């Protein structure tokens, strides 16, 4: 089971999930909180539930190459 959150952005409500960077192949992780090479570690969410952490699961910090989809 995945935990969803609702965030407000530009007056809209968006459903997001805690991201599992290992599953998220569409992200270049340039701003990922779990990327030790990130420019700014600001992001830890995804809108795609297929890329979400399960409840109780934690993402590991890892070196990804920013700008490259891993």
GROMACS elastic network, one bead per residue, 0.5 to 0.9 nm:
[ bonds ]
;  ai    aj funct       b0    kb
    1    53     6  0.85874   500
    1    54     6  0.55000   500
    1    55     6  0.59347   500
    2    17     6  0.72118   500
    2    18     6  0.82109   500
    2    49     6  0.74321   500
    2    52     6  0.66326   500
    2    53     6  0.63461   500
    2    55     6  0.53383   500
    3    16     6  0.86980   500
    3    17     6  0.62094   500
    3    18     6  0.73347   500
    3    52     6  0.83686   500
    3    53     6  0.80398   500
    3    54     6  0.72237   500
    3    55     6  0.59989   500
    4    15     6  0.64790   500
    4    16     6  0.56974   500
    4    18     6  0.75712   500
    4    49     6  0.85288   500
    5    14     6  0.81573   500
    5    15     6  0.56757   500
    5    16     6  0.53078   500
    5    17     6  0.61449   500
    5    18     6  0.83986   500
    6    13     6  0.62008   500
    6    14     6  0.54626   500
    6    16     6  0.62049   500
    6    17     6  0.87603   500
    7    12     6  0.81776   500
    7    13     6  0.56252   500
    7    14     6  0.53297   500
    7    15     6  0.65408   500
    7    16     6  0.72222   500
    8    11     6  0.61496   500
    8    12     6  0.54662   500
    8    14     6  0.62239   500
    9    12     6  0.52656   500
    9    13     6  0.63977   500
    9    14     6  0.71428   500
   10    13     6  0.84079   500
   14    47     6  0.79372   500
   15    46     6  0.87825   500
   15    47     6  0.63450   500
   16    19     6  0.86751   500
   16    45     6  0.60322   500
   16    46     6  0.54958   500
   16    48     6  0.74652   500
   16    49     6  0.79684   500
   16    52     6  0.88413   500
   17    44     6  0.84085   500
   17    45     6  0.53951   500
   17    46     6  0.53382   500
   17    47     6  0.61181   500
   17    48     6  0.73686   500
   17    49     6  0.64954   500
   17    51     6  0.82459   500
   17    52     6  0.56191   500
   17    53     6  0.75021   500
   18    44     6  0.59108   500
   18    46     6  0.63609   500
   18    47     6  0.88350   500
   18    49     6  0.88588   500
   18    51     6  0.84274   500
   18    52     6  0.54922   500
   18    53     6  0.57651   500
   18    54     6  0.84674   500
   19    22     6  0.87469   500
   19    23     6  0.81845   500
   19    24     6  0.73170   500
   19    43     6  0.87214   500
   19    44     6  0.54577   500
   19    46     6  0.52545   500
   19    47     6  0.85694   500
   19    48     6  0.86251   500
   19    49     6  0.85198   500
   19    51     6  0.59420   500
   19    53     6  0.57086   500
   19    59     6  0.77899   500
   20    23     6  0.55285   500
   20    24     6  0.62596   500
   20    34     6  0.89204   500
   20    44     6  0.81757   500
   20    45     6  0.84243   500
   20    46     6  0.84647   500
   20    51     6  0.57435   500
   20    52     6  0.52664   500
   20    53     6  0.50630   500
   20    54     6  0.86835   500
   20    57     6  0.89076   500
   20    58     6  0.79084   500
   20    59     6  0.57567   500
   20    60     6  0.86156   500
   21    25     6  0.75765   500
   21    27     6  0.79596   500
   21    29     6  0.76495   500
   21    32     6  0.81090   500
   21    34     6  0.73189   500
   21    35     6  0.85236   500
   21    44     6  0.84504   500
   21    51     6  0.74578   500
   21    52     6  0.84665   500
   21    53     6  0.88761   500
   21    59     6  0.70702   500
   21    60     6  0.84422   500
   21    70     6  0.86196   500
   22    25     6  0.73017   500
   22    51     6  0.81851   500
   22    59     6  0.80973   500
   22    60     6  0.87936   500
   22    70     6  0.79626   500
   23    26     6  0.88800   500
   23    50     6  0.76893   500
   23    51     6  0.51373   500
   23    52     6  0.76463   500
   23    53     6  0.87476   500
   24    27     6  0.59600   500
   24    28     6  0.88676   500
   24    29     6  0.89778   500
   24    46     6  0.82861   500
   24    48     6  0.87398   500
   24    50     6  0.80869   500
   24    52     6  0.80444   500
   24    69     6  0.87711   500
   24    70     6  0.78935   500
   25    28     6  0.77586   500
   25    51     6  0.82443   500
   25    69     6  0.60544   500
   25    70     6  0.55071   500
   26    69     6  0.61676   500
   26    70     6  0.77463   500
   27    30     6  0.80640   500
   27    32     6  0.88977   500
   27    67     6  0.88085   500
   27    68     6  0.81750   500
   27    69     6  0.56460   500
   27    70     6  0.74119   500
   28    31     6  0.82921   500
   28    32     6  0.85063   500
   28    64     6  0.83174   500
   28    65     6  0.77245   500
   28    66     6  0.58179   500
   28    67     6  0.51324   500
   28    70     6  0.65960   500
   29    33     6  0.83845   500
   29    34     6  0.82767   500
   29    35     6  0.66232   500
   29    37     6  0.89157   500
   29    38     6  0.68710   500
   29    43     6  0.84974   500
   29    64     6  0.69682   500
   29    65     6  0.76518   500
   29    66     6  0.57155   500
   29    67     6  0.71923   500
   29    68     6  0.77584   500
   29    69     6  0.73255   500
   29    70     6  0.81370   500
   30    35     6  0.77703   500
   30    37     6  0.79373   500
   30    38     6  0.50709   500
   30    39     6  0.60475   500
   30    40     6  0.74510   500
   30    41     6  0.80543   500
   30    64     6  0.83996   500
   30    65     6  0.77462   500
   30    67     6  0.59367   500
   30    68     6  0.82862   500
   31    34     6  0.88217   500
   31    35     6  0.76983   500
   31    38     6  0.53413   500
   31    39     6  0.59077   500
   31    40     6  0.50692   500
   31    42     6  0.55115   500
   31    43     6  0.57133   500
   31    44     6  0.85872   500
   31    66     6  0.79872   500
   32    35     6  0.53175   500
   32    36     6  0.83892   500
   32    37     6  0.88528   500
   32    38     6  0.61039   500
   32    39     6  0.84308   500
   32    40     6  0.72991   500
   32    42     6  0.60370   500
   32    44     6  0.59935   500
   32    45     6  0.87718   500
   33    36     6  0.76637   500
   33    38     6  0.74466   500
   33    40     6  0.76617   500
   33    42     6  0.56542   500
   33    43     6  0.55328   500
   33    44     6  0.57145   500
   33    61     6  0.78667   500
   34    37     6  0.89172   500
   34    38     6  0.81980   500
   34    41     6  0.72344   500
   34    43     6  0.85078   500
   34    44     6  0.74233   500
   34    59     6  0.68863   500
   34    60     6  0.64363   500
   34    62     6  0.62647   500
   34    63     6  0.82590   500
   34    64     6  0.88719   500
   35    38     6  0.52475   500
   35    39     6  0.89688   500
   35    41     6  0.71706   500
   35    60     6  0.87782   500
   35    61     6  0.57982   500
   35    62     6  0.52980   500
   35    63     6  0.53839   500
   35    64     6  0.57234   500
   35    65     6  0.83897   500
   35    66     6  0.83911   500
   36    39     6  0.88646   500
   36    41     6  0.81195   500
   36    61     6  0.64222   500
   36    62     6  0.58277   500
   36    63     6  0.51443   500
   36    64     6  0.72489   500
   37    40     6  0.86770   500
   37    41     6  0.88261   500
   37    62     6  0.81752   500
   37    63     6  0.56383   500
   37    64     6  0.62359   500
   37    65     6  0.67395   500
   37    66     6  0.68819   500
   38    41     6  0.58267   500
   38    42     6  0.89248   500
   38    63     6  0.83401   500
   38    64     6  0.77341   500
   38    65     6  0.79922   500
   38    66     6  0.62107   500
   39    66     6  0.77118   500
   40    43     6  0.84558   500
   41    44     6  0.82725   500
   43    46     6  0.86706   500
   45    48     6  0.89962   500
   45    52     6  0.79913   500
   46    49     6  0.72979   500
   46    51     6  0.68260   500
   46    52     6  0.67990   500
   47    50     6  0.89199   500
   47    51     6  0.82502   500
   47    52     6  0.83992   500
   48    51     6  0.56772   500
   48    52     6  0.69341   500
   49    52     6  0.50200   500
   49    53     6  0.83901   500
   50    53     6  0.86940   500
   53    56     6  0.80248   500
   53    57     6  0.58697   500
   53    58     6  0.69952   500
   53    59     6  0.74888   500
   54    57     6  0.53325   500
   54    58     6  0.82574   500
   55    58     6  0.85257   500
   64    68     6  0.80805   500
   64    69     6  0.88199   500
   64    70     6  0.72834   500
   65    68     6  0.57762   500
   65    69     6  0.80758   500
   65    70     6  0.78976   500
   66    69     6  0.79105   500
